[in-house]
Amino acid sequence: MRVSGNCQWLRTGAVLALGALLLGGAGFGPAAGHAFADKQQRVEAGKLATDKGTLFARDSPSSAWQVVAEHGAVHSGDMLLALPGGAVDSKNGAVRLTFQGDLDEKSPLPIVDSAVILHPTTESDLDFTLDRGRVDVTNRREEGAARLRVSFHHEHWDLTLAEPGTRVAFEIFGRWAPGTRFVKEPKEEYRPCTTLIVLALHGKASLKTGKQSYELSAPPGNALIQWDCVSGTDEEVQKLDKLPSWAGVEDESSPLVKQKRAALEKFRELALSKGPHDAIADLLADDDANVRKIGVKASGAFDDLSLLGEALTAGKYPDLWESAVLTLRHWIGRNSEQLMKLYQTLLDKRGYSPKHADIVLQLLHSFDDTDLSRPELYEALIAYLKHDKVAVRGLAWWHLTRLVPAGKKIAYNPSAKPEELNAAYEEWKKLVPSGKLPARVVAAESDR
């Protein structure tokens, strides 16, 4: 299976820039590429099919997220964000759209959160844009086919679910390619590497992607097709003898799945009583590291990065840094508009100079083989371990411990006192002396 990491993108510039990272300030809105509907044009497009507290909606980037009421209507143009397992039925009841997660972390694409926008429809049973994550669509008619339109990244695909019970999964993921340089005036092709997987889970379906048509059949059959923004759509559907492990039912007895389920249920209960914003705040301050991790991911999913910034600045829980950086990388990987939105926020709301804002965006990217072969990279990252801004220290530490695993043994807290920071800095200097490369470098910075 080809994945987004294989995409090759325009590289601009050769100078490695390092610097400060914004982790506070105002919250951020959803992807600019997906317009919200005019309130007068909003129409009912479906209903919540699962428990209250599993689905959230907002009708504009400036609106607060609202808990969708039990059996409540959802409207066209609204951004819909759900907990894993949350589901929406189309207005006519012919199709169920179920939001999925990656609780057991088996998916080839690291799915953090799932969100869609529904659209008015007269020619199909359900019309939606897949903004991020994974969803399953199921034919719930008593007889006959169900028809959908699925949009993503300026693509518009038509899917026919042949008979009742037919079920197909869509999974989308985007990341900036390693070595990408931040560009303030990008060309059209400057965007994250994005991959979409379509997998027949049960029954048969027909897929039309513009000029091409494909027949899908659940395993054993021609079950999987993939698209990415470099190569386009596969020429042929891939035959599978059985469903991949990541597409099956999650093992609810797994300690990892149990931990995540418990934390997600805690968030749901808090969101029902306090609203999503305060629920995220409570999770970030929880004594349980597993709960805090869900809080970090929720802050990105709900575009509430200001809460994350406050938690990191307080420095009470250093473990937040790992999931925080992954969350930010996921957030800017949705599309190119996210990157520029963060850049403009740095200028307008945080008072950063253009030079420092450039550095911010560069640090959120991974390094490629050319970068990793330069001793200057490690010298710069180590120097930032005692920078006067905690965010810079934390991000430099994140990169270093991933690139040089031996450094994980060095005690470090980005919020520690200056003398403790300096002690860790000296240990890192011994591990990777100036002008030298580490004894072992991990080239790929995984987003797990």
C-alpha positions as a Markdown table, in Angstrom:
| # | Residue | x | y | z |
|---|---|---|---|---|
| 1 | Met | 0.0 | 0.0 | 0.0 |
| 2 | Arg | 1.4 | 3.4 | -0.9 |
| 3 | Val | 1.0 | 6.0 | 1.8 |
| 4 | Ser | 1.4 | 9.8 | 1.9 |
| 5 | Gly | 5.0 | 9.7 | 3.1 |
| 6 | Asn | 6.0 | 8.7 | -0.4 |
| 7 | Cys | 4.7 | 11.9 | -1.9 |
| 8 | Gln | 7.4 | 14.2 | -3.3 |
| 9 | Trp | 6.9 | 17.9 | -2.9 |
| 10 | Leu | 8.3 | 21.1 | -4.0 |
| 11 | Arg | 11.3 | 22.0 | -1.8 |
| 12 | Thr | 12.2 | 25.6 | -1.4 |
| 13 | Gly | 15.4 | 27.0 | 0.2 |
| 14 | Ala | 18.3 | 25.1 | 1.8 |
| 15 | Val | 18.7 | 27.1 | 5.1 |
| 16 | Leu | 17.4 | 25.3 | 8.1 |
| 17 | Ala | 15.5 | 27.7 | 10.4 |
| 18 | Leu | 14.8 | 27.0 | 14.0 |
| 19 | Gly | 12.9 | 29.0 | 16.6 |
| 20 | Ala | 9.9 | 29.8 | 18.7 |
| 21 | Leu | 6.5 | 28.0 | 18.6 |
| 22 | Leu | 3.1 | 29.5 | 19.4 |
| 23 | Leu | 1.2 | 27.3 | 21.8 |
| 24 | Gly | -1.2 | 29.9 | 23.2 |
| 25 | Gly | -3.5 | 32.7 | 22.2 |
| 26 | Ala | -6.8 | 32.6 | 20.4 |
| 27 | Gly | -8.3 | 29.3 | 19.2 |
| 28 | Phe | -8.1 | 28.4 | 15.5 |
| 29 | Gly | -11.0 | 27.7 | 13.1 |
| 30 | Pro | -11.5 | 24.8 | 10.8 |
| 31 | Ala | -10.1 | 24.3 | 7.4 |
| 32 | Ala | -10.5 | 27.4 | 5.3 |
| 33 | Gly | -11.1 | 25.3 | 2.2 |
| 34 | His | -14.5 | 24.2 | 3.5 |
| 35 | Ala | -17.0 | 27.0 | 3.5 |
| 36 | Phe | -19.7 | 27.1 | 6.0 |
| 37 | Ala | -23.2 | 27.6 | 4.7 |
| 38 | Asp | -25.2 | 30.8 | 5.0 |
| 39 | Lys | -27.5 | 30.4 | 7.9 |
| 40 | Gln | -30.5 | 31.1 | 5.6 |
| 41 | Gln | -29.4 | 28.2 | 3.3 |
| 42 | Arg | -28.9 | 25.7 | 6.1 |
| 43 | Val | -31.2 | 22.8 | 5.8 |
| 44 | Glu | -31.6 | 19.6 | 7.8 |
| 45 | Ala | -29.4 | 16.9 | 6.3 |
| 46 | Gly | -29.6 | 14.1 | 8.8 |
| 47 | Lys | -30.1 | 13.1 | 12.4 |
| 48 | Leu | -27.9 | 11.9 | 15.3 |
| 49 | Ala | -28.1 | 8.1 | 15.5 |
| 50 | Thr | -26.0 | 7.5 | 18.6 |
| 51 | Asp | -26.0 | 8.7 | 22.2 |
| 52 | Lys | -26.0 | 12.4 | 23.1 |
| 53 | Gly | -22.5 | 13.7 | 23.6 |
| 54 | Thr | -21.0 | 11.6 | 20.7 |
| 55 | Leu | -21.5 | 14.4 | 18.1 |
| 56 | Phe | -20.6 | 18.1 | 18.1 |
| 57 | Ala | -21.4 | 20.8 | 15.5 |
| 58 | Arg | -20.8 | 24.4 | 14.7 |
| 59 | Asp | -22.0 | 26.6 | 11.9 |
| 60 | Ser | -19.1 | 29.0 | 11.6 |
| 61 | Pro | -15.4 | 29.3 | 12.5 |
| 62 | Ser | -16.3 | 31.8 | 15.2 |
| 63 | Ser | -19.1 | 29.8 | 16.7 |
| 64 | Ala | -18.7 | 27.6 | 19.8 |
| 65 | Trp | -19.1 | 23.9 | 19.4 |
| 66 | Gln | -22.5 | 22.6 | 20.4 |
| 67 | Val | -23.5 | 19.1 | 21.6 |
| 68 | Val | -26.0 | 17.7 | 19.2 |
| 69 | Ala | -29.2 | 16.7 | 21.0 |
| 70 | Glu | -30.4 | 13.1 | 21.3 |
| 71 | His | -32.0 | 12.2 | 17.9 |
| 72 | Gly | -31.2 | 15.9 | 17.0 |
| 73 | Ala | -31.0 | 17.2 | 13.5 |
| 74 | Val | -27.7 | 18.0 | 11.8 |
| 75 | His | -27.6 | 20.7 | 9.2 |
| 76 | Ser | -25.9 | 21.2 | 5.8 |
| 77 | Gly | -22.8 | 23.4 | 6.0 |
| 78 | Asp | -22.1 | 22.7 | 9.7 |
| 79 | Met | -18.8 | 21.1 | 10.7 |
| 80 | Leu | -19.6 | 17.8 | 12.4 |
| 81 | Leu | -17.0 | 16.3 | 14.8 |
| 82 | Ala | -17.7 | 13.0 | 16.6 |
| 83 | Leu | -16.2 | 10.7 | 19.1 |
| 84 | Pro | -15.3 | 7.2 | 17.7 |
| 85 | Gly | -18.5 | 5.4 | 17.1 |
| 86 | Gly | -20.7 | 8.4 | 16.8 |
| 87 | Ala | -23.1 | 8.2 | 13.8 |
| 88 | Val | -25.5 | 10.2 | 11.7 |
| 89 | Asp | -28.3 | 8.9 | 9.6 |
| 90 | Ser | -29.1 | 10.7 | 6.3 |
| 91 | Lys | -32.3 | 12.7 | 6.3 |
| 92 | Asn | -34.2 | 9.9 | 4.4 |
| 93 | Gly | -32.6 | 7.2 | 6.6 |
| 94 | Ala | -31.1 | 5.4 | 3.7 |
| 95 | Val | -27.4 | 5.8 | 4.8 |
| 96 | Arg | -25.7 | 5.7 | 8.1 |
| 97 | Leu | -22.4 | 7.6 | 8.4 |
| 98 | Thr | -20.3 | 6.4 | 11.3 |
| 99 | Phe | -17.2 | 8.2 | 12.6 |
| 100 | Gln | -14.3 | 6.0 | 13.4 |
| 101 | Gly | -11.1 | 6.4 | 15.3 |
| 102 | Asp | -7.8 | 4.4 | 15.6 |
| 103 | Leu | -8.1 | 3.4 | 19.2 |
| 104 | Asp | -5.8 | 0.3 | 18.8 |
| 105 | Glu | -3.4 | 2.3 | 16.6 |
| 106 | Lys | -3.3 | -0.3 | 13.8 |
| 107 | Ser | -4.3 | 1.9 | 10.9 |
| 108 | Pro | -1.7 | 2.6 | 8.3 |
| 109 | Leu | -2.7 | 6.2 | 8.5 |
| 110 | Pro | -2.6 | 7.7 | 12.1 |
| 111 | Ile | -6.1 | 8.9 | 12.6 |
| 112 | Val | -6.6 | 11.4 | 15.4 |
| 113 | Asp | -10.0 | 12.8 | 14.8 |
| 114 | Ser | -12.8 | 12.6 | 12.2 |
| 115 | Ala | -14.9 | 15.4 | 10.9 |
| 116 | Val | -17.3 | 16.0 | 8.0 |
| 117 | Ile | -19.6 | 18.6 | 6.4 |
| 118 | Leu | -22.9 | 17.5 | 5.1 |
| 119 | His | -24.5 | 19.1 | 2.0 |
| 120 | Pro | -28.0 | 19.5 | 0.7 |
| 121 | Thr | -28.9 | 16.8 | -1.8 |
| 122 | Thr | -31.6 | 15.9 | -4.2 |
| 123 | Glu | -29.8 | 13.4 | -6.4 |
| 124 | Ser | -28.3 | 11.2 | -3.8 |
| 125 | Asp | -29.1 | 9.9 | -0.3 |
| 126 | Leu | -26.1 | 11.6 | 1.4 |
| 127 | Asp | -23.7 | 14.2 | 0.2 |
| 128 | Phe | -20.7 | 15.1 | 2.4 |
| 129 | Thr | -17.2 | 16.4 | 2.5 |
| 130 | Leu | -14.6 | 14.3 | 4.4 |
| 131 | Asp | -12.6 | 16.9 | 6.2 |
| 132 | Arg | -10.3 | 14.5 | 8.1 |
| 133 | Gly | -10.1 | 11.1 | 9.7 |
| 134 | Arg | -12.2 | 8.0 | 8.9 |
| 135 | Val | -15.9 | 7.3 | 8.4 |
| 136 | Asp | -17.9 | 4.3 | 7.3 |
| 137 | Val | -21.0 | 4.5 | 5.2 |
| 138 | Thr | -23.7 | 1.8 | 5.3 |
| 139 | Asn | -26.8 | 1.1 | 3.2 |
| 140 | Arg | -29.7 | 1.0 | 5.6 |
| 141 | Arg | -32.5 | 0.7 | 3.1 |
| 142 | Glu | -34.9 | -2.2 | 3.4 |
| 143 | Glu | -34.2 | -3.0 | -0.3 |
| 144 | Gly | -32.3 | -1.6 | -3.2 |
| 145 | Ala | -29.2 | 0.6 | -3.6 |
| 146 | Ala | -28.1 | 3.7 | -1.7 |
| 147 | Arg | -26.2 | 6.5 | -3.4 |
| 148 | Leu | -23.7 | 9.0 | -2.0 |
| 149 | Arg | -21.4 | 11.8 | -3.1 |
| 150 | Val | -18.1 | 12.1 | -1.2 |
| 151 | Ser | -15.9 | 15.2 | -1.6 |
| 152 | Phe | -12.3 | 15.9 | -0.5 |
| 153 | His | -9.5 | 18.1 | -1.7 |
| 154 | His | -11.5 | 19.3 | -4.7 |
| 155 | Glu | -12.4 | 15.8 | -5.7 |
| 156 | His | -16.0 | 14.7 | -6.0 |
| 157 | Trp | -16.7 | 11.0 | -6.0 |
| 158 | Asp | -20.0 | 9.1 | -6.4 |
| 159 | Leu | -20.5 | 5.8 | -4.5 |
| 160 | Thr | -23.4 | 3.4 | -4.9 |
| 161 | Leu | -23.9 | 0.9 | -2.1 |
| 162 | Ala | -25.5 | -2.0 | -4.0 |
| 163 | Glu | -27.7 | -3.5 | -1.4 |
| 164 | Pro | -28.8 | -3.3 | 2.2 |
| 165 | Gly | -25.9 | -3.8 | 4.6 |
| 166 | Thr | -23.2 | -2.8 | 2.1 |
| 167 | Arg | -20.6 | -0.9 | 4.1 |
| 168 | Val | -17.6 | 1.1 | 2.8 |
| 169 | Ala | -14.9 | 3.0 | 4.7 |
| 170 | Phe | -13.2 | 6.2 | 3.7 |
| 171 | Glu | -10.0 | 7.3 | 5.5 |
| 172 | Ile | -8.0 | 10.4 | 4.8 |
| 173 | Phe | -4.7 | 11.6 | 6.2 |
| 174 | Gly | -2.3 | 14.5 | 5.5 |
| 175 | Arg | 1.2 | 15.5 | 6.6 |
| 176 | Trp | 3.9 | 17.8 | 5.3 |
| 177 | Ala | 6.7 | 15.9 | 3.6 |
| 178 | Pro | 10.0 | 15.7 | 5.5 |
| 179 | Gly | 12.3 | 18.5 | 4.4 |
| 180 | Thr | 9.6 | 20.8 | 3.3 |
| 181 | Arg | 10.5 | 24.5 | 3.7 |
| 182 | Phe | 7.8 | 27.0 | 4.8 |
| 183 | Val | 6.8 | 29.3 | 2.0 |
| 184 | Lys | 4.8 | 32.5 | 2.6 |
| 185 | Glu | 3.6 | 32.8 | -1.0 |
| 186 | Pro | 3.2 | 29.2 | -2.1 |
| 187 | Lys | 2.4 | 27.9 | -5.5 |
| 188 | Glu | -0.8 | 25.9 | -6.0 |
| 189 | Glu | 1.0 | 22.5 | -5.6 |
| 190 | Tyr | 2.4 | 23.5 | -2.2 |
| 191 | Arg | 0.3 | 21.5 | 0.2 |
| 192 | Pro | 0.5 | 18.6 | 2.6 |
| 193 | Cys | 1.0 | 15.0 | 1.3 |
| 194 | Thr | -2.6 | 13.6 | 1.5 |
| 195 | Thr | -3.7 | 10.0 | 1.1 |
| 196 | Leu | -7.3 | 8.6 | 0.9 |
| 197 | Ile | -8.1 | 5.0 | 1.3 |
| 198 | Val | -11.4 | 3.5 | 0.2 |
| 199 | Leu | -12.1 | 0.0 | 1.5 |
| 200 | Ala | -15.2 | -2.2 | 1.0 |
| 201 | Leu | -16.0 | -3.7 | 4.4 |
| 202 | His | -19.2 | -5.6 | 3.5 |
| 203 | Gly | -21.0 | -6.3 | 0.2 |
| 204 | Lys | -20.5 | -4.7 | -3.2 |
| 205 | Ala | -20.3 | -1.1 | -4.3 |
| 206 | Ser | -19.7 | 1.0 | -7.4 |
| 207 | Leu | -17.4 | 4.0 | -7.3 |
| 208 | Lys | -17.1 | 6.8 | -9.9 |
| 209 | Thr | -14.2 | 9.2 | -9.7 |
| 210 | Gly | -14.8 | 11.6 | -12.5 |
| 211 | Lys | -13.9 | 9.8 | -15.7 |
| 212 | Gln | -13.1 | 6.4 | -14.0 |
| 213 | Ser | -15.4 | 3.8 | -12.6 |
| 214 | Tyr | -14.5 | 1.0 | -10.3 |
| 215 | Glu | -16.3 | -2.0 | -8.8 |
| 216 | Leu | -15.6 | -2.8 | -5.1 |
| 217 | Ser | -16.3 | -6.0 | -3.3 |
| 218 | Ala | -15.5 | -6.9 | 0.3 |
| 219 | Pro | -12.8 | -9.5 | 0.9 |
| 220 | Pro | -12.3 | -11.9 | -0.6 |
| 221 | Gly | -12.6 | -9.6 | -3.5 |
| 222 | Asn | -11.4 | -6.4 | -5.1 |
| 223 | Ala | -11.8 | -4.3 | -2.0 |
| 224 | Leu | -9.3 | -1.5 | -1.7 |
| 225 | Ile | -8.5 | 1.6 | -3.8 |
| 226 | Gln | -6.2 | 4.5 | -2.9 |
| 227 | Trp | -5.8 | 8.1 | -4.0 |
| 228 | Asp | -3.0 | 10.6 | -3.2 |
| 229 | Cys | -2.5 | 14.1 | -4.3 |
| 230 | Val | 0.6 | 13.3 | -6.4 |
| 231 | Ser | -0.3 | 10.0 | -8.2 |
| 232 | Gly | -4.1 | 10.4 | -8.2 |
| 233 | Thr | -6.3 | 7.3 | -8.1 |
| 234 | Asp | -5.1 | 3.7 | -8.5 |
| 235 | Glu | -5.6 | 2.3 | -11.9 |
| 236 | Glu | -7.0 | -0.9 | -10.5 |
| 237 | Val | -8.8 | -2.0 | -7.3 |
| 238 | Gln | -6.6 | -4.1 | -5.0 |
| 239 | Lys | -7.8 | -7.6 | -4.3 |
| 240 | Leu | -7.7 | -8.6 | -0.6 |
| 241 | Asp | -8.2 | -12.1 | 0.7 |
| 242 | Lys | -9.4 | -10.8 | 4.0 |
| 243 | Leu | -9.9 | -7.5 | 5.8 |
| 244 | Pro | -6.7 | -5.9 | 7.2 |
| 245 | Ser | -6.4 | -6.0 | 10.9 |
| 246 | Trp | -6.9 | -2.3 | 11.2 |
| 247 | Ala | -10.3 | -2.5 | 9.5 |
| 248 | Gly | -11.8 | -5.1 | 11.8 |
| 249 | Val | -13.6 | -4.8 | 15.1 |
| 250 | Glu | -11.3 | -3.4 | 17.7 |
| 251 | Asp | -10.3 | -5.6 | 20.6 |
| 252 | Glu | -12.2 | -4.1 | 23.5 |
| 253 | Ser | -10.1 | -6.2 | 25.9 |
| 254 | Ser | -6.9 | -4.5 | 24.8 |
| 255 | Pro | -5.4 | -2.3 | 27.6 |
| 256 | Leu | -4.8 | 0.5 | 25.1 |
| 257 | Val | -8.4 | 0.5 | 23.8 |
| 258 | Lys | -9.8 | 0.3 | 27.4 |
| 259 | Gln | -7.7 | 3.3 | 28.4 |
| 260 | Lys | -8.9 | 5.4 | 25.5 |
| 261 | Arg | -12.5 | 4.3 | 25.8 |
| 262 | Ala | -12.5 | 5.3 | 29.5 |
| 263 | Ala | -10.9 | 8.7 | 28.7 |
| 264 | Leu | -13.3 | 9.4 | 25.9 |
| 265 | Glu | -16.3 | 8.5 | 28.0 |
| 266 | Lys | -15.0 | 10.9 | 30.7 |
| 267 | Phe | -14.8 | 13.6 | 28.1 |
| 268 | Arg | -18.3 | 12.9 | 26.9 |
| 269 | Glu | -19.7 | 13.2 | 30.4 |
| 270 | Leu | -17.8 | 16.4 | 31.0 |
| 271 | Ala | -18.9 | 17.9 | 27.7 |
| 272 | Leu | -22.5 | 17.2 | 28.5 |
| 273 | Ser | -22.3 | 19.0 | 31.8 |
| 274 | Lys | -19.8 | 21.8 | 31.0 |
| 275 | Gly | -19.4 | 22.0 | 27.2 |
| 276 | Pro | -16.4 | 20.9 | 25.1 |
| 277 | His | -14.1 | 23.8 | 26.1 |
| 278 | Asp | -14.2 | 23.2 | 29.8 |
| 279 | Ala | -14.2 | 19.5 | 29.3 |
| 280 | Ile | -10.9 | 19.8 | 27.5 |
| 281 | Ala | -9.5 | 22.0 | 30.2 |
| 282 | Asp | -10.4 | 19.3 | 32.8 |
| 283 | Leu | -8.8 | 16.5 | 30.8 |
| 284 | Leu | -5.5 | 18.5 | 30.4 |
| 285 | Ala | -5.3 | 19.0 | 34.2 |
| 286 | Asp | -6.2 | 15.4 | 35.0 |
| 287 | Asp | -3.8 | 13.3 | 37.2 |
| 288 | Asp | -4.0 | 10.4 | 34.7 |
| 289 | Ala | -1.5 | 10.7 | 31.8 |
| 290 | Asn | -3.9 | 8.7 | 29.5 |
| 291 | Val | -6.7 | 11.2 | 30.2 |
| 292 | Arg | -4.3 | 14.1 | 29.6 |
| 293 | Lys | -3.3 | 12.6 | 26.2 |
| 294 | Ile | -7.0 | 12.5 | 25.1 |
| 295 | Gly | -7.3 | 16.1 | 26.2 |
| 296 | Val | -4.4 | 17.2 | 24.0 |
| 297 | Lys | -5.9 | 15.5 | 21.0 |
| 298 | Ala | -9.3 | 17.0 | 21.8 |
| 299 | Ser | -7.7 | 20.5 | 21.9 |
| 300 | Gly | -6.6 | 20.0 | 18.3 |
| 301 | Ala | -9.8 | 18.4 | 17.1 |
| 302 | Phe | -11.9 | 21.2 | 18.5 |
| 303 | Asp | -9.5 | 23.9 | 17.3 |
| 304 | Asp | -8.9 | 25.0 | 20.9 |
| 305 | Leu | -5.1 | 25.2 | 20.9 |
| 306 | Ser | -5.2 | 28.1 | 23.5 |
| 307 | Leu | -6.0 | 25.6 | 26.2 |
| 308 | Leu | -3.1 | 23.4 | 25.1 |
| 309 | Gly | -0.8 | 26.4 | 25.2 |
| 310 | Glu | -1.8 | 27.2 | 28.8 |
| 311 | Ala | -1.2 | 23.6 | 29.9 |
| 312 | Leu | 2.2 | 23.5 | 28.3 |
| 313 | Thr | 3.3 | 26.8 | 29.7 |
| 314 | Ala | 2.3 | 25.8 | 33.2 |
| 315 | Gly | 4.8 | 23.0 | 32.9 |
| 316 | Lys | 3.1 | 20.7 | 35.4 |
| 317 | Tyr | 3.0 | 17.7 | 33.1 |
| 318 | Pro | 6.1 | 17.3 | 30.8 |
| 319 | Asp | 4.4 | 14.3 | 29.2 |
| 320 | Leu | 2.0 | 16.7 | 27.4 |
| 321 | Trp | 4.8 | 17.7 | 25.0 |
| 322 | Glu | 4.9 | 14.4 | 23.1 |
| 323 | Ser | 1.2 | 14.4 | 22.2 |
| 324 | Ala | 1.1 | 18.2 | 21.8 |
| 325 | Val | 3.6 | 18.3 | 19.0 |
| 326 | Leu | 1.9 | 15.4 | 17.2 |
| 327 | Thr | -1.4 | 17.2 | 17.6 |
| 328 | Leu | 0.0 | 20.4 | 16.1 |
| 329 | Arg | 1.6 | 18.5 | 13.2 |
| 330 | His | -1.8 | 16.8 | 12.6 |
| 331 | Trp | -3.6 | 20.1 | 12.7 |
| 332 | Ile | -1.4 | 21.8 | 10.1 |
| 333 | Gly | -1.5 | 18.6 | 8.0 |
| 334 | Arg | -5.2 | 19.0 | 7.3 |
| 335 | Asn | -4.5 | 21.3 | 4.3 |
| 336 | Ser | -2.3 | 24.2 | 3.3 |
| 337 | Glu | -4.7 | 26.8 | 4.7 |
| 338 | Gln | -4.0 | 25.6 | 8.2 |
| 339 | Leu | -0.4 | 26.4 | 7.8 |
| 340 | Met | -1.0 | 30.0 | 6.7 |
| 341 | Lys | -3.7 | 30.4 | 9.3 |
| 342 | Leu | -1.2 | 29.6 | 12.0 |
| 343 | Tyr | 1.4 | 31.9 | 10.4 |
| 344 | Gln | -1.1 | 34.9 | 10.3 |
| 345 | Thr | -2.2 | 34.3 | 13.9 |
| 346 | Leu | 1.4 | 34.5 | 15.0 |
| 347 | Leu | 1.7 | 37.9 | 13.3 |
| 348 | Asp | -1.7 | 39.4 | 14.2 |
| 349 | Lys | -2.5 | 38.0 | 17.6 |
| 350 | Arg | 0.9 | 37.1 | 19.1 |
| 351 | Gly | 3.0 | 40.0 | 17.9 |
| 352 | Tyr | 5.6 | 37.8 | 16.2 |
| 353 | Ser | 7.9 | 39.3 | 13.6 |
| 354 | Pro | 7.7 | 37.7 | 10.1 |
| 355 | Lys | 11.2 | 36.2 | 10.7 |
| 356 | His | 10.1 | 34.5 | 14.0 |
| 357 | Ala | 6.8 | 33.4 | 12.4 |
| 358 | Asp | 8.7 | 31.7 | 9.6 |
| 359 | Ile | 10.8 | 29.9 | 12.2 |
| 360 | Val | 7.7 | 28.7 | 14.0 |
| 361 | Leu | 6.3 | 27.0 | 10.9 |
| 362 | Gln | 9.6 | 25.4 | 10.0 |
| 363 | Leu | 10.0 | 23.8 | 13.4 |
| 364 | Leu | 6.6 | 22.0 | 12.9 |
| 365 | His | 8.0 | 20.1 | 10.0 |
| 366 | Ser | 10.2 | 17.0 | 9.9 |
| 367 | Phe | 13.8 | 16.9 | 8.7 |
| 368 | Asp | 14.9 | 15.0 | 5.6 |
| 369 | Asp | 18.1 | 13.0 | 5.0 |
| 370 | Thr | 20.0 | 16.1 | 3.9 |
| 371 | Asp | 19.1 | 17.9 | 7.1 |
| 372 | Leu | 19.9 | 14.9 | 9.2 |
| 373 | Ser | 23.4 | 14.8 | 7.7 |
| 374 | Arg | 24.3 | 18.3 | 9.0 |
| 375 | Pro | 25.9 | 18.6 | 12.4 |
| 376 | Glu | 24.5 | 22.2 | 12.5 |
| 377 | Leu | 21.0 | 20.8 | 12.9 |
| 378 | Tyr | 21.8 | 19.0 | 16.2 |
| 379 | Glu | 23.8 | 22.0 | 17.5 |
| 380 | Ala | 20.9 | 24.3 | 16.9 |
| 381 | Leu | 18.4 | 21.9 | 18.6 |
| 382 | Ile | 20.7 | 21.4 | 21.6 |
| 383 | Ala | 21.2 | 25.2 | 21.9 |
| 384 | Tyr | 17.4 | 25.6 | 22.1 |
| 385 | Leu | 17.2 | 23.3 | 25.2 |
| 386 | Lys | 18.0 | 26.3 | 27.3 |
| 387 | His | 16.2 | 29.0 | 25.3 |
| 388 | Asp | 14.3 | 31.5 | 27.4 |
| 389 | Lys | 11.0 | 30.5 | 25.9 |
| 390 | Val | 9.5 | 27.2 | 27.2 |
| 391 | Ala | 7.8 | 26.4 | 23.9 |
| 392 | Val | 11.1 | 26.5 | 22.0 |
| 393 | Arg | 12.7 | 24.3 | 24.6 |
| 394 | Gly | 9.9 | 21.8 | 24.5 |
| 395 | Leu | 9.8 | 21.5 | 20.7 |
| 396 | Ala | 13.6 | 21.2 | 20.4 |
| 397 | Trp | 13.5 | 18.4 | 23.0 |
| 398 | Trp | 10.8 | 16.6 | 21.1 |
| 399 | His | 12.9 | 16.6 | 17.9 |
| 400 | Leu | 16.1 | 15.6 | 19.7 |
| 401 | Thr | 14.6 | 12.6 | 21.6 |
| 402 | Arg | 13.1 | 11.3 | 18.4 |
| 403 | Leu | 16.2 | 11.8 | 16.3 |
| 404 | Val | 18.7 | 10.6 | 18.9 |
| 405 | Pro | 17.0 | 7.9 | 21.1 |
| 406 | Ala | 20.0 | 7.7 | 23.4 |
| 407 | Gly | 19.0 | 11.2 | 24.7 |
| 408 | Lys | 15.9 | 9.9 | 26.3 |
| 409 | Lys | 18.0 | 8.9 | 29.2 |
| 410 | Ile | 18.9 | 12.5 | 29.9 |
| 411 | Ala | 16.5 | 14.0 | 32.5 |
| 412 | Tyr | 14.8 | 17.1 | 31.0 |
| 413 | Asn | 11.7 | 19.2 | 31.7 |
| 414 | Pro | 11.1 | 22.2 | 29.5 |
| 415 | Ser | 9.7 | 24.1 | 32.5 |
| 416 | Ala | 12.7 | 23.3 | 34.8 |
| 417 | Lys | 14.9 | 25.9 | 36.5 |
| 418 | Pro | 17.8 | 27.4 | 34.5 |
| 419 | Glu | 20.4 | 25.4 | 36.4 |
| 420 | Glu | 18.6 | 22.1 | 35.6 |
| 421 | Leu | 18.2 | 23.2 | 31.9 |
| 422 | Asn | 21.8 | 23.9 | 31.7 |
| 423 | Ala | 22.7 | 20.5 | 33.2 |
| 424 | Ala | 20.7 | 18.7 | 30.6 |
| 425 | Tyr | 22.2 | 20.9 | 27.9 |
| 426 | Glu | 25.7 | 19.9 | 29.0 |
| 427 | Glu | 24.7 | 16.2 | 28.9 |
| 428 | Trp | 23.4 | 16.6 | 25.4 |
| 429 | Lys | 26.6 | 18.4 | 24.3 |
| 430 | Lys | 28.5 | 15.3 | 25.5 |
| 431 | Leu | 26.2 | 13.0 | 23.7 |
| 432 | Val | 26.4 | 15.0 | 20.4 |
| 433 | Pro | 29.5 | 17.2 | 20.5 |
| 434 | Ser | 29.6 | 20.3 | 18.2 |
| 435 | Gly | 30.6 | 19.5 | 14.7 |
| 436 | Lys | 29.7 | 15.8 | 15.1 |
| 437 | Leu | 26.8 | 13.7 | 14.1 |
| 438 | Pro | 25.0 | 11.4 | 16.6 |
| 439 | Ala | 26.1 | 7.8 | 16.7 |
| 440 | Arg | 22.6 | 6.7 | 15.8 |
| 441 | Val | 19.9 | 8.8 | 14.1 |
| 442 | Val | 16.3 | 7.7 | 13.6 |
| 443 | Ala | 15.5 | 9.2 | 10.2 |
| 444 | Ala | 11.7 | 8.9 | 10.2 |
| 445 | Glu | 9.8 | 11.0 | 12.8 |
| 446 | Ser | 6.7 | 8.9 | 13.2 |
| 447 | Asp | 3.4 | 10.6 | 13.9 |
| 448 | Arg | 2.2 | 7.8 | 16.2 |
